[in-house]
Amino acid sequence: MSIKITTEQIKELRDKTGISVMQCKRALEEAEGDKNKALAILKKNSSDIAQKKSNRDVKDGRLSIKMEGKKAVLVSLHCETDFVAKNDDFVKLLENLTNEAFSSGLEKMKTSAKEMINTIIQKTGENIQLGEAYEVAGDVLGSYVHNNKIGAIVSLTGGNAELAKDIAMHVAAMQPESIPELLDQPFIKDLGKTVGKLLEEAGAKIKEVKHYSI
């Protein structure tokens, strides 16, 4: 005799996982009403679905940067379409990954990312992959994100946060392949001087640059 699954049980599981009502109902039926077993079934289903979609191209996505004090992290997340890149669950997933990278470090974030991502793959139906993730530390930091698709972090020795942000904006726009190339480029906000000259006038030097584009 099958166990009757109540609406309350389904709602509780859906609230906890965000996965569709029908999937929650099927998991509870298979688990004979045991919530923990149902969660394990949904987790396995998420992993199976993610595996099936793992070869599909991820040409879209978004990135985010979190910067506080003397540390900044950039995390990128790829998906198949711009529609999913703007999906609330996808945006929240990226925010959670970025916060975890900042508070717990990149390696711990990467370890927990798979399970977090698999759940959203199950909800959106698209392949989702963690992209590049960087951490930059320094006394003078600046960052810039353009349309959630291009981001840059700059660490300076000397100068100030405003200068670091201006150079991060320049890096996001011009995508230099190396620091020497960056220094030789005309500064995007004042083409009459190079980035190197701008830094020299401010008594500053570039310590580190990280940038990424979707």
MOPE-V686587 format. One record per pair of residues at least 4 apart in sequence whose C-alpha atoms are under 6 Angstrom apart, sorted by the first residue. I is the first residue (numbers start at 1). GAP is how many residues later the second one is. D is the distance in Angstrom with one decimal. If there is no record, write none. Layout:
i	gap	d
I	GAP	D
I	GAP	D
//
This chain:
i	gap	d
3	29	5.7
10	14	5.9
10	15	5.8
11	4	6.0
14	4	5.0
14	5	5.6
19	104	5.9
27	11	4.9
28	4	5.9
28	5	4.9
28	10	5.1
31	6	5.5
31	7	5.3
46	72	5.3
46	73	5.5
46	76	5.4
47	71	5.8
50	4	5.9
50	68	5.7
53	74	5.2
54	73	5.9
58	20	5.6
58	21	4.6
58	22	4.3
59	21	5.4
60	18	5.6
60	19	5.2
60	20	5.4
60	21	5.4
60	22	5.8
61	16	5.6
61	17	4.2
61	18	5.0
61	24	4.8
62	14	6.0
62	15	5.7
62	86	5.1
62	87	5.0
63	12	5.6
63	13	4.1
63	85	5.4
63	86	5.9
64	10	5.8
64	11	5.6
65	8	5.6
65	9	4.4
66	6	5.6
66	7	5.5
67	4	5.9
67	5	4.1
70	67	5.6
70	68	5.2
70	69	5.4
71	65	5.9
71	66	4.5
72	63	5.8
72	64	5.3
73	61	5.5
73	62	4.4
74	59	5.4
74	60	5.1
75	23	5.8
75	58	4.4
76	55	4.8
76	56	5.6
77	53	4.7
77	54	5.1
78	50	5.5
78	51	5.1
79	48	5.8
79	49	4.5
100	4	5.4
100	9	5.7
101	4	4.6
101	5	4.8
101	8	5.2
109	4	5.8
113	4	5.9
120	4	6.0
121	4	5.4
121	5	5.5
138	17	5.7
140	15	5.7
140	16	5.2
140	20	5.9
140	21	5.7
141	13	5.7
141	14	4.6
141	20	5.8
141	23	5.8
142	11	5.8
142	12	5.3
142	19	5.6
142	22	4.3
142	23	4.0
143	9	5.5
143	10	4.4
143	22	5.2
143	25	5.3
144	7	5.6
144	8	5.4
144	24	5.5
144	25	5.3
145	5	5.6
145	6	4.3
146	4	5.1
149	64	5.6
149	65	5.2
150	62	5.9
150	63	4.2
151	21	5.7
151	60	5.5
151	61	5.6
152	16	5.3
152	20	5.5
152	58	5.6
152	59	4.1
153	15	5.7
153	56	5.8
153	57	5.3
154	10	5.8
154	14	5.5
154	54	5.9
154	55	4.7
155	52	5.3
155	53	5.1
156	49	5.6
156	50	4.6
156	51	5.0
157	47	5.6
157	48	5.2
158	46	4.3
159	43	5.7
159	45	4.9
170	4	6.0
170	18	5.8
171	4	5.1
176	5	6.0
176	6	5.4
183	12	4.9
183	13	4.2
184	10	5.7
185	9	5.4
186	5	4.9
186	7	5.6
186	8	4.1
187	4	5.2
187	7	5.1
187	8	5.0
199	5	5.0
//
